[in-house]
Amino acid sequence: LAKAAWTPVSVGASASEPRAALPPAEELSSRGFYEVKELAQRVRGPLARRIALAQGSVDIEVPAADSRAALVCFMEKASAAASEIARLGKEAGATRAVAGGGLLELAPFRAALEKAIPGLVSLEAPLFAASRGALRSLEASPVPRTAASLRLVARSGPGVVAREVVPAGASLPGRFGPVSLEVSAPQDPLELSVLEGEVLKTATFPRRPPRTTFQVDIEWTYEHAWRVLPRDQTPPAPLVAQSEERAKPLRDALSFDFSSHAEAAPVDALFLFVATQGEGPLLGVAADGILALAKRLAERAKAARVGAIAIGDHPQGAVRPRYATLAHPFGDAAALEKFVRDQQKSPVDGIDAPEALECGLAKAAESAWRADAEKAVFVITDVPPHEKGEPPFCNVDWREGAKKLRSQGATVVSVFLEGGALAPDIAKRTRAFLEEIRSPSEPVVGLRGKPGDALLAAVDRLAAQKRLSGAAQSVLARVAVGLTGA
């Protein structure tokens, strides 16, 4: 009966390619329905078998839905066979019918056989434990759980970590996350690496620009097994197991002692501030804040250079400000103080609430940054930039300047000058502007009087940055994404 019911399932891409099949009927065990039990245990997930082809062995995976369909087909054929068994018994002149074996554990078959053969005597215990296993797997399938944790390999601080996303023993199916990531290095295609226990698996996505942030979940389903799902509508990608040869570089990166290959990094910090007459006393608050931050940076950072860009406005009508932007090159804190105080003493004319911050960001992106330095831009304002579609119709888009700074690896710290008497819509626009240009790791901070703890902490983070040796950077380059949050 088992041989008659078993239907081979062929797997292959085309008629011209070698085709593999599930085991033929001749391979079914004569001692019981072990293959049925094996199939039943796998109907909650993919069925994989190693098949020998002419050119070598290959792993063939049959999706869970197909595995389950094959087993359902087997049960249907077994039930349909009950009437045939009854006919054969009648033709043989049987006076008593005794049934035993694993098929009686399959309720549809047992019911059909009892209906076809009145007075059927069924043995209380099945003859083969394998069939009992098949029944139990079908009628009360255990909830699958993860055998090992899944850990996402990513940069964190100056090194590489394996952040647990899915704990061992988690119930499946399930979706786990989100994990917040940032592209730390150019890679095409972009690979996300996950360790399932000690097995390396990777998911491949289209290239994303450096400093791009995104979130992902890791999901397991019966249909797809493990895959990674970005939350920005990018199609999901399966997690594919890799060879030990591929895994070794990542294992080496995880065990590498980055702390012994790091030293304090030089820092280039640029301060953008509005220097128009309309700022009034807030210009003094901005100036004092800039100098306090520059002093702290000089005290705590290695080889710090500080510069500034004063923001004016565009000429409109009869009003002709001295400048739209005025840059002070990178140098020491003393030279910066003179520049800032000069602008405070002699602010430029302003026309309307928006100021030329769009040009300030564009100029900041053209700064003479040192290649090996940590780069930071502090944008200090209580007003928004001009939009291209409003007077004076400047053709510079502030979004492009912010994008270019991110691509250069600069950290943007957004500082909202508090205490101004501006219209609510202007304040709202300003906060929206500062929120959009800030770096993911730096929240918008307020400035009213002396710099507060949040702003000082931003300087301290900048001063604490480490630069890795060439060997350490080579190891770090193996991982293209970094963690940005929990």
C-alpha positions in Angstrom: 0.0 0.0 0.0 2.8 2.4 0.9 4.5 1.7 -2.5 1.3 2.2 -4.4 0.6 5.5 -2.6 4.0 7.0 -2.9 4.2 9.5 -5.7 7.7 10.8 -6.6 8.0 14.6 -6.8 10.5 15.8 -9.4 12.5 18.9 -8.8 14.4 20.7 -11.6 14.7 24.0 -13.5 14.1 22.8 -17.0 13.9 19.7 -19.1 17.5 20.1 -20.2 18.9 20.1 -16.7 19.3 17.0 -14.5 16.2 16.3 -12.4 16.2 14.9 -8.9 13.2 13.2 -7.2 12.2 12.1 -3.8 13.1 8.5 -3.0 11.4 6.0 -5.3 9.0 3.4 -3.8 11.6 0.7 -3.7 13.5 2.7 -1.1 10.6 2.6 1.4 11.3 0.6 4.5 9.7 -2.9 4.6 9.6 -2.7 8.4 7.2 0.2 8.6 6.3 3.7 7.4 9.5 5.4 8.6 9.5 7.7 5.6 6.0 8.8 6.4 7.1 9.7 9.9 10.1 11.6 8.6 7.9 13.6 6.1 5.3 14.3 8.8 7.9 15.7 11.1 9.0 18.1 8.4 5.6 19.4 7.1 6.0 22.4 9.4 9.1 23.4 7.6 11.1 22.8 4.3 12.0 19.2 3.4 15.7 18.9 2.4 17.5 15.8 1.1 20.9 15.3 -0.4 20.5 13.8 -3.9 23.3 12.2 -5.9 23.5 13.5 -9.5 25.9 12.6 -12.3 28.0 15.6 -11.6 28.0 15.2 -7.8 25.7 15.6 -4.8 23.3 18.5 -4.4 20.9 19.5 -1.7 17.3 19.6 -2.9 14.8 21.6 -0.8 11.0 21.1 -1.2 8.9 23.9 0.3 6.8 23.1 3.3 3.6 23.5 1.3 4.7 20.9 -1.2 5.7 18.5 1.6 2.4 18.8 3.3 0.6 18.3 0.1 2.5 15.1 -0.6 1.5 13.7 2.8 -2.1 14.7 2.4 -2.1 12.9 -0.9 -0.7 9.8 0.8 -3.5 9.9 3.4 -6.2 10.3 0.8 -4.9 7.3 -1.2 -4.6 5.2 2.0 -8.3 6.0 2.8 -9.4 5.2 -0.7 -7.6 1.9 -0.5 -9.9 0.6 2.4 -12.7 -0.5 0.0 -10.1 -2.3 -2.2 -8.8 -4.2 0.9 -12.4 -5.1 1.8 -13.0 -6.4 -1.8 -9.9 -8.5 -1.7 -10.9 -10.0 1.7 -14.3 -10.9 0.4 -12.9 -12.6 -2.7 -10.6 -14.6 -0.5 -13.5 -15.9 1.6 -12.2 -14.4 4.8 -14.4 -15.1 7.8 -12.6 -12.8 10.2 -10.8 -9.5 9.6 -8.0 -8.4 12.0 -6.3 -5.1 11.4 -3.0 -3.8 12.9 -0.3 -1.5 12.0 0.5 2.1 11.7 -2.2 3.0 9.1 -4.9 2.4 11.7 -3.4 5.4 13.6 -4.5 7.5 10.6 -8.1 8.3 11.6 -9.4 8.7 8.0 -8.1 5.3 7.0 -9.4 3.6 10.1 -12.9 5.0 9.7 -13.0 4.0 6.0 -11.8 0.5 6.8 -14.3 -0.1 9.6 -17.1 1.1 7.4 -16.0 -1.2 4.5 -15.5 -4.3 6.8 -18.2 -4.8 9.4 -17.0 -6.5 12.5 -13.4 -5.5 12.0 -11.1 -6.3 14.9 -8.4 -3.7 15.4 -5.4 -4.5 17.5 -5.1 -2.0 20.4 -1.4 -1.2 19.9 0.2 -0.2 16.5 2.7 -2.6 15.1 5.2 0.1 14.2 6.1 3.1 16.3 7.0 5.0 13.2 3.4 5.2 12.1 2.4 6.5 15.6 5.0 9.2 15.1 3.4 10.2 11.8 0.0 10.5 13.4 1.2 12.5 16.4 3.1 14.9 14.1 0.0 15.5 12.0 -2.6 15.8 14.8 -0.6 17.6 17.4 2.5 19.2 15.7 4.9 20.6 18.3 5.5 24.3 18.2 8.9 24.7 16.4 11.5 26.7 18.3 14.9 28.1 17.5 17.6 25.7 18.3 20.2 28.5 18.5 20.2 32.3 18.8 20.5 34.6 15.7 23.0 37.4 16.1 23.5 40.2 13.6 27.1 41.1 13.0 27.6 44.9 12.9 29.9 47.7 13.8 29.5 49.2 17.2 31.8 52.0 18.5 35.3 51.3 17.3 34.8 47.5 16.9 32.5 44.7 15.7 29.8 42.9 17.8 27.3 40.2 17.3 24.0 41.6 18.5 21.4 39.0 19.5 18.1 39.6 17.6 16.4 36.2 18.0 17.0 34.3 21.3 17.5 30.6 21.5 14.3 28.7 22.2 12.1 31.4 20.6 8.7 30.2 19.3 8.2 30.1 15.6 6.8 31.4 13.3 7.9 34.8 14.4 9.2 38.2 13.5 12.0 39.8 15.6 13.2 43.4 15.6 13.5 46.1 14.6 17.3 46.6 14.5 18.4 50.1 13.6 21.4 50.2 11.2 23.6 52.6 9.3 25.7 51.9 6.2 29.2 52.4 7.5 31.1 51.5 4.3 30.3 51.3 0.6 29.5 47.7 -0.5 27.7 46.6 -3.7 25.7 44.6 -3.1 25.1 45.3 0.6 25.4 42.2 2.8 23.9 41.6 6.2 25.6 38.8 8.1 23.8 36.8 10.8 25.2 34.0 13.0 22.7 31.2 13.7 24.6 29.5 16.5 28.0 29.2 14.8 26.7 29.0 11.2 27.1 32.2 9.1 24.1 33.2 7.0 23.9 36.3 4.8 21.1 38.4 3.2 21.9 40.4 0.1 20.4 43.8 -0.8 21.0 46.5 -3.4 23.7 49.0 -2.6 22.9 51.9 -0.2 25.0 55.1 0.1 27.2 55.4 3.2 25.6 57.0 6.3 22.1 55.8 5.1 20.0 54.6 8.0 17.4 51.9 7.9 15.7 49.3 10.1 15.3 45.6 9.6 13.4 42.7 11.1 14.4 39.0 11.0 11.5 36.7 10.3 10.9 32.9 10.1 7.9 31.5 8.3 6.9 28.0 7.1 7.0 29.2 3.5 10.4 31.0 3.5 12.3 29.9 6.6 14.7 32.7 7.8 14.8 36.0 5.9 15.6 39.7 6.6 12.8 42.3 6.0 13.8 46.0 5.7 11.1 48.4 6.9 11.6 50.8 4.0 9.6 48.7 1.5 12.8 47.1 0.1 11.9 43.4 -0.8 12.9 40.9 1.8 16.0 38.7 1.3 16.5 35.1 2.5 19.3 34.2 4.9 21.6 31.9 3.0 24.1 29.6 4.8 27.7 30.3 3.9 30.8 28.1 4.0 33.3 28.2 6.8 35.7 29.8 4.5 33.3 32.7 4.1 32.6 32.8 7.8 36.2 32.9 9.0 36.9 36.7 8.2 33.8 37.7 10.2 34.8 35.4 13.1 38.2 37.0 13.1 36.7 40.5 13.2 34.5 39.6 16.2 37.5 38.4 18.1 39.8 41.2 17.0 41.0 43.5 19.9 40.3 46.9 18.3 41.0 48.7 21.6 44.7 47.9 21.3 44.8 49.2 17.8 43.1 52.6 18.4 44.2 56.1 19.4 42.4 59.4 19.9 41.4 60.9 16.5 42.0 64.5 15.5 38.9 66.6 15.3 37.7 69.2 12.8 34.6 71.1 14.1 32.7 73.8 12.2 30.1 76.1 13.7 27.3 77.6 11.6 25.5 80.5 13.2 23.1 83.3 12.1 24.8 86.7 12.3 22.0 89.1 11.2 20.7 92.1 13.1 17.4 90.4 13.5 19.0 87.9 16.0 19.3 90.6 18.6 20.5 89.2 22.0 20.4 85.7 20.6 23.5 86.4 18.6 25.4 86.9 21.8 24.0 83.6 23.2 25.2 81.8 20.0 28.6 83.5 20.2 29.1 82.6 23.8 27.9 79.0 23.2 30.3 78.6 20.3 33.3 79.7 22.2 32.4 77.6 25.2 32.1 74.5 23.0 35.3 75.3 21.1 37.2 75.7 24.4 35.9 72.3 25.7 36.8 70.7 22.5 40.4 72.1 22.6 40.8 70.8 26.2 39.5 67.3 25.5 40.2 66.4 21.9 43.5 65.6 20.2 44.7 68.1 17.6 41.3 69.9 17.4 40.7 72.5 14.7 37.7 74.8 14.8 36.2 77.0 12.1 33.0 78.9 11.5 30.6 80.1 8.9 28.5 83.2 9.7 25.1 83.2 8.0 23.8 86.5 6.5 21.1 86.9 3.9 20.6 87.4 0.2 20.1 90.9 -1.3 16.5 91.8 -1.8 15.3 95.2 -3.1 17.2 98.0 -1.6 18.6 95.9 1.3 22.1 94.7 0.5 23.7 92.6 3.3 27.5 92.5 3.4 27.4 88.7 2.8 25.1 85.7 2.5 27.8 83.6 4.1 31.2 84.4 5.5 33.6 81.5 6.3 36.4 81.4 8.9 38.9 78.6 8.0 39.9 75.9 10.5 42.4 77.0 13.1 42.7 77.5 16.8 40.2 78.7 19.4 41.8 82.2 19.7 41.3 82.9 16.0 37.8 81.6 16.1 37.0 83.9 19.1 38.1 87.0 17.2 36.0 86.1 14.1 32.8 85.3 16.2 33.1 88.5 18.3 33.6 90.6 15.2 30.3 89.3 13.7 28.6 89.9 17.0 29.7 93.5 17.1 28.8 94.1 13.5 25.9 91.9 12.4 24.7 92.1 8.8 21.3 93.3 7.6 18.5 90.8 7.4 15.4 90.9 5.4 13.0 88.2 6.5 12.9 85.4 9.0 14.6 82.7 6.8 18.3 83.3 6.4 20.9 81.9 4.0 21.5 78.6 5.9 21.1 76.7 2.6 24.3 78.4 1.4 26.0 77.9 4.7 25.5 74.1 4.5 26.7 74.1 0.9 29.8 76.0 1.9 30.4 73.7 4.9 30.4 70.7 2.5 33.3 72.4 0.7 35.4 72.8 3.8 39.1 71.7 3.9 38.5 68.7 6.2 41.5 66.6 7.2 41.1 63.1 5.8 41.9 61.4 9.1 39.9 63.7 11.3 36.5 63.3 12.9 34.3 65.9 11.2 31.4 67.7 13.0 29.1 70.6 12.0 27.2 72.5 14.7 24.2 74.3 13.2 23.0 76.9 15.6 19.9 78.8 14.6 16.4 79.9 15.6 15.3 80.5 11.9 14.9 78.2 8.9 16.8 78.3 5.6 15.2 79.7 2.4 13.4 77.2 0.2 14.1 77.3 -3.5 10.5 78.3 -4.3 10.3 81.4 -2.0 12.0 84.8 -2.2 14.8 85.5 -2.9 14.6 82.3 -4.9 18.1 81.0 -4.2 18.8 78.0 -6.4 20.7 76.2 -3.6 18.8 73.4 -1.8 19.7 72.9 1.9 18.9 69.2 1.6 21.7 68.7 -0.9 24.2 70.4 1.4 23.1 68.1 4.3 23.3 65.1 2.1 26.8 65.9 1.0 28.0 66.4 4.6 26.6 63.0 5.5 28.4 61.4 2.5 31.7 63.0 3.8 31.2 61.3 7.2 30.5 64.5 9.1 28.4 64.4 12.2 25.7 67.2 12.2 24.6 68.5 15.6 21.4 70.6 15.4 21.1 73.4 18.0 17.9 75.3 18.4 18.4 78.8 19.8 15.7 79.3 22.4 14.1 82.6 23.5 13.3 84.2 20.2 10.0 86.0 19.6 9.2 84.4 16.2 5.9 83.4 14.7 4.9 79.8 15.5 5.1 78.7 11.9 8.7 79.9 11.7 9.7 78.1 14.9 8.0 74.9 13.5 9.9 75.2 10.2 13.1 75.7 12.1 12.7 72.6 14.2 11.7 70.5 11.2 14.8 71.7 9.4 17.1 70.9 12.4 15.4 67.5 12.8 16.0 66.6 9.2 19.7 67.5 8.9 20.9 66.1 12.3 22.9 62.9 12.5 20.9 59.9 13.8 23.0 59.6 16.9 22.6 63.3 17.8 19.2 64.6 18.9 18.2 68.3 18.5 19.4 70.2 21.5 18.4 73.6 22.8 20.6 76.5 23.7 19.5 79.2 26.1 22.3 80.8 28.0 25.3 78.5 28.7 25.5 75.2 26.9 23.6 72.5 28.7 24.6 68.9 29.5 23.2 67.5 26.3 25.2 69.9 24.1 28.4 69.4 26.1 27.9 65.6 25.8 27.9 66.0 22.0 31.3 67.6 22.2 32.6 65.0 24.6 31.4 62.2 22.2 33.3 63.9 19.4 36.5 64.3 21.5 36.3 60.6 22.6 36.3 59.2 19.1 39.1 56.8 18.2 41.1 56.3 15.1 42.1 52.7 14.2 45.4 51.6 12.8 45.6 50.4 9.2 45.4 46.8 10.2 42.3 47.4 12.4 40.6 49.4 9.6 41.2 46.5 7.2 39.5 44.1 9.7 36.7 46.6 10.2 36.1 46.9 6.5 34.7 43.4 6.4 31.5 44.6 8.1 29.6 47.3 6.1 26.8 48.2 8.6 26.8 49.6 12.1 24.3 49.7 14.9 22.6 53.0 15.6 20.2 52.0 18.4 18.6 49.2 20.4 
